[in-house]
Amino acid sequence: MSVIETEQLELRLGSGEKLDDILSSMNQVAEGVSTAGAVIALAQKYNVKMPVLTAVARIIDNELTPKKADS
């Protein structure tokens, strides 16, 4: 995925669009979407704090909105 496509994904998520809707309209899978959860699991296993990635993973999993993550 190109930088432009990744930025478009980020902007669309930030505007409140659902990840599933964004992904269904894209030709490629955005970097990090499928790996964020695995990275968080490893961070928890090794007791590494990753607050930004944790927020991103929660947004991807529809547990948190970008607006709430920013406040």
C-alpha positions in Angstrom: 0.0 0.0 0.0 1.3 3.4 -0.9 1.8 6.3 1.6 -1.1 8.1 -0.1 -3.5 5.1 0.4 -2.4 4.8 4.0 -3.0 8.5 4.6 -6.5 8.2 3.0 -7.3 5.3 5.4 -6.2 7.4 8.3 -8.2 10.4 7.2 -11.3 8.3 6.6 -11.0 6.7 10.0 -10.5 10.1 11.6 -13.6 11.4 10.0 -15.6 8.6 11.6 -16.0 6.2 8.7 -16.1 2.5 9.8 -13.0 0.4 9.0 -15.0 -2.3 7.3 -16.5 0.2 4.9 -13.1 1.7 4.2 -11.4 -1.7 3.6 -14.2 -2.9 1.3 -13.7 0.1 -0.9 -9.9 -0.4 -1.2 -8.0 -2.6 -3.6 -5.2 -3.4 -1.0 -5.1 -4.1 2.7 -3.7 -1.2 4.7 -0.4 -1.8 6.5 -0.9 -2.6 10.2 -4.6 -3.4 10.1 -4.0 -7.1 10.3 -0.9 -6.9 12.6 -1.9 -4.3 15.2 -3.5 -6.9 17.5 -0.6 -9.2 17.4 1.8 -6.4 18.3 -0.3 -5.5 21.2 -0.4 -9.1 22.4 3.4 -9.2 22.3 3.7 -5.9 24.1 1.4 -7.2 26.9 3.4 -10.4 27.1 6.7 -8.6 27.5 5.1 -5.8 29.6 5.9 -3.0 27.1 3.6 0.0 27.1 2.5 1.1 23.7 -0.3 3.6 24.3 -0.5 4.9 20.7 -0.6 1.5 19.1 -3.1 0.3 21.7 -5.4 3.2 20.7 -5.0 2.3 17.1 -5.7 -1.3 17.7 -8.8 -0.4 19.7 -10.0 1.9 16.8 -9.4 -1.0 14.3 -11.4 -3.3 16.6 -14.3 -0.7 16.9 -13.7 -0.4 20.6 -12.7 3.3 20.5 -13.5 6.2 18.2 -10.7 8.3 16.8 -12.3 11.3 18.4 -12.2 9.7 21.9 -8.7 8.4 21.4 -7.6 12.0 20.7 -9.1 13.4 23.9 
